[in-house]
Amino acid sequence: MDDSRFGLARTARLSGPLALDGGGSLAAIDIAYETYGTLAPDKSNAILICHALTGDQHVASAHPITGKPGWWSRMVGPGLPIDPDRHFIISTNVLGSCMGSSGPASLDPVTGLPYAMRFPVITIRDMVRAQALLLDHLGIARLEAVVGGSMGGMQALEWAATFPDRVEAVVGIATTARHSAQNIAFNEVGRQAIMADPNWRGGDYYATGQAPTAGLAVARMAAHITYLSEAGLTGKFGRRLQAREAKSFGFDADFQVESYLRHQGLAFTDRFDANSYLYITRAIDYFDLAEAHGGRLADAFRDTRTRFCIVSFDTDWLYPTPESRIIVHALNAAGAEASFVEISSPYGHDAFLLDTPELFRVVDGFLRAGESR
C-alpha cells in the first residue's frame, strides 16, 4: 500500500499504573501500533485487529526485519474484508512481545537494564487492558469490531468479557476459550528448549551478543507442527528427500519436511525474542475465560449486546472445531447474537493466515451486516 493513510507506525507511551492479573503492576507501558484508514468524525468505524503468538502490529505493511508483506495482507486492504476505505484499523503489538511494546527486552526504568525475566508474568487479559489504554489514548470509546485468529481470537473474546460496552462485534477465528492440557504441554516443550540453551543464561543474555537461538529455533519447530495438518504436510512434502537421491544414513535433513522445519526455526530467531516467547506462551497457557466467572463460560458473556462470529477449520487440531462449539454454546446460553461456521481447508490451524476465500466472505459479510444496521 502506497497511500499515506495506510500503515502509519507509532509507539504510545501510556501512563499507568497498569494493574496485572499476577498481582504486580507496570508504572508505564509502551504499545507499538499501526493504523490504516481514517477515523470517522463520530469515531464509529474503528476495528482492532489482534495478532497471534508470534505476530505483530504489521498486519498489512511490510515487516521491518524480514521485508515480507504484512501477516494479514490477504484480509486487510482496499477492497478486502477489513477495508481502510471503510474502517479505521488499529493493530497493536501485544504487551510482552518484542516489536516495540513493553516486554522482557525493554529497559527497566529502575535499573536501566533490560527487564529480562524480571518483567512481570502477564495474561491475555493484561494484554487487552493495555490495548484499552491505547484506545483511551486515541480517544476511541467503542470499537466497531475486534478481530483476531488463534491468540488474537482469545484477545477478541476477552475484550467482549472485560469491556462489553466498548465492543459492538467480535470475530474469533481458529481460537479457544481456554488452553487444553495438550496445548500447554506443547508450549512447555518449547519453553524448556529455550531454557536448556546455554546461551539463555536465566534470561540475561541481552548484553552477551549470544541469544539462545538454538533453543528458540527448536521451540518454533515444535509449535509450527501444530499449525499444520497431516494432510497438508503429506501433500506438500510426503516422504520426499531433500536435494539428494538416497538416504544419507546420518542425521542431516534427509527429508524435505525436516529441511522445512529447520528453515522455519532459524528464520524465526531473526525476528523474535526468546524471553518474549516464554512470556507469551505462558499467557496463552493461563488463558481460561470461564475461570473469572465461576467456571461457567456463559457468564463471561452475560447480558452482552456484542455480536459474535466464530470460525473454525476442519483440519485444525491445535484449536479444533469442538473448541469453537463450546464458545458458541456458551454464547447461546448467554443469549448473545452469534453465528458460527466451520470451513473446510487442508491447511490446518494456519488456514486463517492463508488464501482461504470462504473465510474472507464470512468476515466481509459479518462486518457489512453490522454496518448496515
C-alpha positions as CSV (number, residue, x, y, z in Angstrom):
1,M,0.0,0.0,0.0
2,D,1.5,3.3,-1.0
3,D,-1.2,5.7,0.3
4,S,0.0,7.6,3.3
5,R,-3.2,6.6,5.1
6,F,-2.0,3.0,5.3
7,G,0.4,1.5,7.7
8,L,1.2,4.5,9.9
9,A,3.5,3.2,12.6
10,R,3.6,4.7,16.1
11,T,4.5,3.9,19.6
12,A,2.5,5.3,22.5
13,R,3.9,5.7,26.0
14,L,0.9,5.1,28.3
15,S,1.0,6.2,31.9
16,G,-0.1,3.7,34.4
17,P,-0.1,2.0,36.7
18,L,-1.4,-0.9,34.7
19,A,-2.6,-3.5,37.3
20,L,-1.8,-7.1,36.3
21,D,-3.6,-10.3,37.0
22,G,-0.5,-11.7,38.6
23,G,-0.7,-9.1,41.4
24,G,2.0,-6.7,40.2
25,S,1.8,-3.6,38.0
26,L,3.7,-1.6,35.5
27,A,4.2,2.1,36.1
28,A,4.1,2.9,32.4
29,I,4.0,0.9,29.2
30,D,4.9,1.3,25.6
31,I,2.5,0.0,23.0
32,A,3.6,-0.2,19.4
33,Y,0.8,0.0,16.8
34,E,-0.1,0.8,13.3
35,T,-3.2,2.4,11.9
36,Y,-4.8,2.1,8.5
37,G,-7.6,4.3,7.1
38,T,-9.3,7.3,8.5
39,L,-11.3,7.6,11.8
40,A,-14.8,8.7,11.1
41,P,-15.9,12.1,12.7
42,D,-18.1,10.2,15.1
43,K,-15.3,7.6,15.7
44,S,-17.7,4.8,14.9
45,N,-15.6,2.8,12.4
46,A,-12.6,1.6,14.5
47,I,-11.6,-2.0,14.2
48,L,-9.0,-3.6,16.4
49,I,-7.0,-6.5,14.9
50,C,-5.3,-8.8,17.5
51,H,-2.4,-10.9,16.4
52,A,-1.4,-14.4,17.2
53,L,1.5,-15.7,19.3
54,T,4.4,-14.6,17.0
55,G,2.6,-11.9,15.1
56,D,3.0,-8.2,15.4
57,Q,1.4,-4.8,14.5
58,H,2.5,-5.1,10.9
59,V,-0.8,-6.6,9.8
60,A,-0.8,-5.1,6.3
61,S,2.5,-3.4,5.9
62,A,6.0,-4.8,5.2
63,H,7.8,-6.3,8.2
64,P,10.8,-4.1,9.0
65,I,13.1,-7.0,9.7
66,T,12.1,-9.6,7.1
67,G,10.7,-7.3,4.4
68,K,7.8,-9.7,3.9
69,P,4.2,-8.5,3.4
70,G,2.1,-8.0,6.4
71,W,0.9,-11.1,8.1
72,W,-2.8,-10.5,7.2
73,S,-2.4,-8.6,3.9
74,R,-4.9,-11.0,2.4
75,M,-7.6,-9.8,4.8
76,V,-6.7,-6.1,5.3
77,G,-6.5,-3.6,2.5
78,P,-8.5,-1.7,-0.1
79,G,-11.4,-3.8,-1.4
80,L,-10.7,-6.6,1.2
81,P,-13.0,-7.6,4.1
82,I,-11.3,-5.2,6.5
83,D,-11.0,-2.2,4.3
84,P,-9.2,1.1,5.1
85,D,-11.6,2.9,2.8
86,R,-14.4,1.9,5.3
87,H,-12.7,1.3,8.6
88,F,-10.1,2.9,10.8
89,I,-7.9,-0.2,11.5
90,I,-5.7,-0.5,14.6
91,S,-3.2,-3.3,15.1
92,T,-1.1,-3.4,18.2
93,N,2.0,-5.4,19.3
94,V,0.8,-7.2,22.4
95,L,2.2,-6.4,25.9
96,G,5.1,-8.8,26.5
97,S,6.2,-9.0,22.9
98,C,9.3,-7.7,21.2
99,M,8.3,-5.4,18.3
100,G,8.1,-2.2,20.2
101,S,5.7,-2.9,23.0
102,S,6.9,-3.3,26.6
103,G,8.3,-6.7,27.2
104,P,11.2,-8.5,28.7
105,A,13.7,-6.9,26.3
106,S,12.5,-3.4,27.3
107,L,14.6,-1.3,29.7
108,D,13.6,-1.4,33.3
109,P,13.4,2.3,34.3
110,V,14.7,1.4,37.8
111,T,17.9,-0.3,36.7
112,G,18.3,1.0,33.1
113,L,18.9,-2.6,32.0
114,P,16.6,-5.0,30.1
115,Y,13.9,-6.5,32.4
116,A,14.7,-10.0,31.1
117,M,12.9,-12.4,33.5
118,R,12.2,-9.6,35.9
119,F,9.4,-8.5,33.7
120,P,6.1,-9.5,35.4
121,V,4.3,-12.5,34.1
122,I,1.2,-11.4,32.1
123,T,-2.1,-12.7,30.9
124,I,-4.3,-12.3,27.8
125,R,-6.5,-10.0,29.9
126,D,-3.5,-7.9,30.7
127,M,-2.8,-7.6,27.0
128,V,-6.4,-6.4,26.5
129,R,-6.2,-3.9,29.3
130,A,-3.1,-2.4,27.7
131,Q,-5.0,-2.2,24.4
132,A,-7.9,-0.4,26.2
133,L,-5.4,2.1,27.5
134,L,-4.2,2.7,23.9
135,L,-7.8,3.3,22.8
136,D,-8.3,5.8,25.6
137,H,-5.1,7.5,24.3
138,L,-6.6,7.6,20.8
139,G,-9.9,8.9,22.1
140,I,-11.9,5.8,20.9
141,A,-14.6,4.8,23.3
142,R,-16.2,2.0,21.3
143,L,-15.0,-0.4,18.6
144,E,-17.0,-1.5,15.6
145,A,-15.3,-4.8,15.9
146,V,-12.4,-6.7,17.4
147,V,-11.0,-9.4,15.0
148,G,-8.4,-12.0,15.7
149,G,-7.2,-15.5,15.0
150,S,-5.6,-18.0,17.4
151,M,-4.3,-16.0,20.3
152,G,-5.8,-13.0,18.6
153,G,-9.2,-14.7,18.9
154,M,-8.5,-15.1,22.6
155,Q,-8.0,-11.4,22.9
156,A,-11.1,-10.7,21.0
157,L,-13.2,-12.9,23.3
158,E,-11.5,-11.3,26.3
159,W,-12.5,-7.9,25.0
160,A,-16.1,-8.9,25.0
161,A,-15.9,-10.3,28.5
162,T,-13.9,-7.5,30.1
163,F,-15.1,-4.4,28.2
164,P,-18.5,-5.5,26.8
165,D,-19.7,-1.9,26.5
166,R,-16.8,-1.0,24.2
167,V,-17.2,-3.7,21.6
168,E,-20.0,-3.9,19.0
169,A,-18.8,-7.1,17.3
170,V,-16.2,-9.9,17.8
171,V,-14.7,-12.1,15.1
172,G,-12.9,-15.1,16.7
173,I,-11.1,-17.4,14.2
174,A,-9.4,-20.7,15.0
175,T,-9.4,-20.0,18.7
176,T,-10.5,-21.3,22.1
177,A,-11.9,-20.2,25.4
178,R,-9.1,-21.9,27.3
179,H,-5.9,-23.7,26.6
180,S,-6.1,-27.5,26.8
181,A,-3.6,-29.8,28.6
182,Q,-2.2,-30.9,25.3
183,N,-1.5,-27.3,24.1
184,I,0.1,-26.5,27.5
185,A,2.3,-29.5,27.0
186,F,3.4,-28.4,23.6
187,N,4.2,-24.9,24.9
188,E,6.2,-26.4,27.8
189,V,8.4,-28.3,25.4
190,G,9.2,-25.1,23.6
191,R,10.0,-23.2,26.8
192,Q,12.2,-26.0,28.1
193,A,14.1,-26.0,24.8
194,I,14.8,-22.3,25.2
195,M,15.8,-22.6,28.9
196,A,18.1,-25.5,28.2
197,D,20.1,-23.5,25.7
198,P,23.3,-22.5,27.5
199,N,23.0,-19.0,25.9
200,W,19.8,-18.4,27.7
201,R,21.7,-17.6,31.0
202,G,18.5,-17.3,33.1
203,G,17.1,-14.8,30.6
204,D,20.1,-12.4,31.0
205,Y,21.5,-12.7,27.5
206,Y,20.9,-9.3,26.0
207,A,24.4,-7.9,26.8
208,T,26.2,-11.0,25.7
209,G,25.5,-10.8,22.0
210,Q,24.6,-14.5,22.1
211,A,20.9,-15.1,22.2
212,P,19.5,-18.7,22.8
213,T,18.8,-19.1,19.1
214,A,19.2,-22.9,19.1
215,G,16.6,-23.3,21.8
216,L,14.2,-20.8,20.2
217,A,14.5,-22.5,16.8
218,V,13.5,-25.8,18.3
219,A,10.6,-24.2,20.1
220,R,9.4,-22.7,16.9
221,M,9.8,-26.1,15.1
222,A,7.7,-27.9,17.7
223,A,5.0,-25.2,17.6
224,H,5.0,-25.0,13.8
225,I,4.0,-28.6,13.5
226,T,0.8,-27.8,15.5
227,Y,-0.1,-25.1,13.0
228,L,-0.3,-27.5,10.1
229,S,-2.3,-30.6,9.2
230,E,-1.2,-34.1,8.5
231,A,-2.9,-33.9,5.1
232,G,-1.2,-30.6,4.4
233,L,2.3,-31.9,5.4
234,T,1.8,-35.0,3.3
235,G,0.6,-33.1,0.3
236,K,3.4,-30.6,0.5
237,F,6.3,-32.9,1.4
238,G,5.3,-36.5,1.8
239,R,8.4,-38.6,2.3
240,R,10.4,-36.8,-0.4
241,L,14.1,-36.4,0.1
242,Q,15.8,-33.0,0.3
243,A,18.3,-32.4,-2.5
244,R,19.5,-36.0,-2.7
245,E,18.7,-39.2,-4.4
246,A,19.2,-41.6,-1.4
247,K,19.1,-41.5,2.4
248,S,22.3,-40.4,4.0
249,F,22.0,-42.8,6.9
250,G,23.0,-39.9,9.1
251,F,21.3,-37.1,10.9
252,D,21.3,-34.4,8.3
253,A,18.0,-33.2,7.0
254,D,17.3,-36.1,4.7
255,F,13.6,-35.3,4.2
256,Q,12.1,-32.1,2.8
257,V,9.9,-31.7,5.8
258,E,12.9,-31.8,8.1
259,S,14.6,-29.1,6.0
260,Y,11.4,-27.0,6.0
261,L,11.1,-27.1,9.8
262,R,14.8,-26.2,10.3
263,H,14.4,-23.3,8.0
264,Q,11.3,-22.1,9.8
265,G,13.0,-22.4,13.2
266,L,16.2,-20.5,12.1
267,A,14.3,-17.8,10.3
268,F,12.1,-17.2,13.3
269,T,15.2,-16.4,15.5
270,D,15.9,-13.4,13.3
271,R,12.7,-11.6,14.3
272,F,11.7,-12.8,17.7
273,D,13.0,-12.6,21.3
274,A,13.3,-15.8,23.2
275,N,12.2,-14.3,26.5
276,S,9.1,-12.9,24.8
277,Y,8.3,-16.4,23.6
278,L,8.4,-17.6,27.2
279,Y,6.1,-14.9,28.4
280,I,3.5,-15.0,25.7
281,T,3.2,-18.8,25.7
282,R,2.7,-18.6,29.4
283,A,0.0,-16.0,29.0
284,I,-1.8,-18.4,26.5
285,D,-1.5,-21.3,28.9
286,Y,-3.1,-19.3,31.7
287,F,-6.0,-18.3,29.4
288,D,-9.3,-19.7,30.7
289,L,-12.1,-17.2,30.1
290,A,-14.6,-19.0,32.4
291,E,-12.2,-19.0,35.3
292,A,-13.1,-15.5,36.4
293,H,-16.8,-16.2,36.0
294,G,-17.2,-19.0,38.5
295,G,-16.1,-21.6,35.9
296,R,-19.2,-21.0,33.7
297,L,-18.2,-19.7,30.3
298,A,-21.7,-18.4,29.5
299,D,-21.4,-16.0,32.5
300,A,-18.4,-14.3,30.7
301,F,-20.9,-13.1,28.2
302,R,-23.9,-12.4,30.4
303,D,-26.2,-9.6,29.2
304,T,-23.8,-8.8,26.3
305,R,-25.0,-6.8,23.4
306,T,-22.0,-7.7,21.3
307,R,-22.5,-9.7,18.1
308,F,-20.2,-12.7,17.6
309,C,-18.8,-14.6,14.6
310,I,-16.9,-17.7,15.5
311,V,-15.0,-19.6,12.7
312,S,-13.1,-22.9,12.9
313,F,-11.3,-25.1,10.3
314,D,-12.0,-28.8,9.9
315,T,-8.3,-29.7,9.9
316,D,-7.2,-27.5,12.8
317,W,-6.0,-29.8,15.6
318,L,-4.5,-27.1,17.7
319,Y,-7.9,-25.4,18.3
320,P,-10.3,-27.9,16.7
321,T,-13.9,-27.3,15.9
322,P,-15.3,-28.7,19.2
323,E,-13.4,-25.9,21.0
324,S,-15.3,-23.3,18.9
325,R,-18.6,-25.1,19.5
326,I,-18.0,-24.7,23.3
327,I,-17.8,-21.0,22.8
328,V,-20.9,-20.9,20.6
329,H,-22.9,-22.9,23.1
330,A,-21.9,-20.5,25.9
331,L,-22.9,-17.6,23.7
332,N,-26.2,-19.2,23.0
333,A,-26.7,-19.8,26.7
334,A,-26.0,-16.2,27.4
335,G,-28.5,-15.1,24.8
336,A,-25.8,-13.5,22.7
337,E,-26.2,-12.9,18.9
338,A,-23.8,-15.4,17.5
339,S,-23.0,-17.0,14.2
340,F,-20.7,-20.0,13.6
341,V,-19.1,-21.6,10.6
342,E,-16.7,-24.4,10.1
343,I,-14.6,-24.0,7.0
344,S,-13.1,-26.9,5.1
345,S,-9.4,-26.4,4.5
346,P,-6.3,-28.6,4.1
347,Y,-4.1,-26.1,5.8
348,G,-4.8,-26.8,9.5
349,H,-4.6,-24.0,12.0
350,D,-2.7,-21.7,9.7
351,A,-5.7,-21.6,7.3
352,F,-6.7,-18.2,8.8
353,L,-3.4,-16.7,7.6
354,L,-3.6,-18.2,4.1
355,D,-5.6,-17.8,1.0
356,T,-9.0,-19.0,2.2
357,P,-11.7,-17.4,0.2
358,E,-14.6,-18.7,2.3
359,L,-13.1,-17.0,5.4
360,F,-12.8,-13.7,3.5
361,R,-16.5,-14.0,2.5
362,V,-17.6,-14.8,6.1
363,V,-15.7,-11.9,7.7
364,D,-16.8,-9.4,5.0
365,G,-20.4,-10.4,5.2
366,F,-20.4,-10.3,9.0
367,L,-18.8,-6.8,9.2
368,R,-21.1,-5.4,6.4
369,A,-24.2,-6.8,8.2
370,G,-23.2,-4.7,11.2
371,E,-22.5,-1.6,9.2
372,S,-25.9,-1.8,7.5
373,R,-27.8,-1.7,10.8
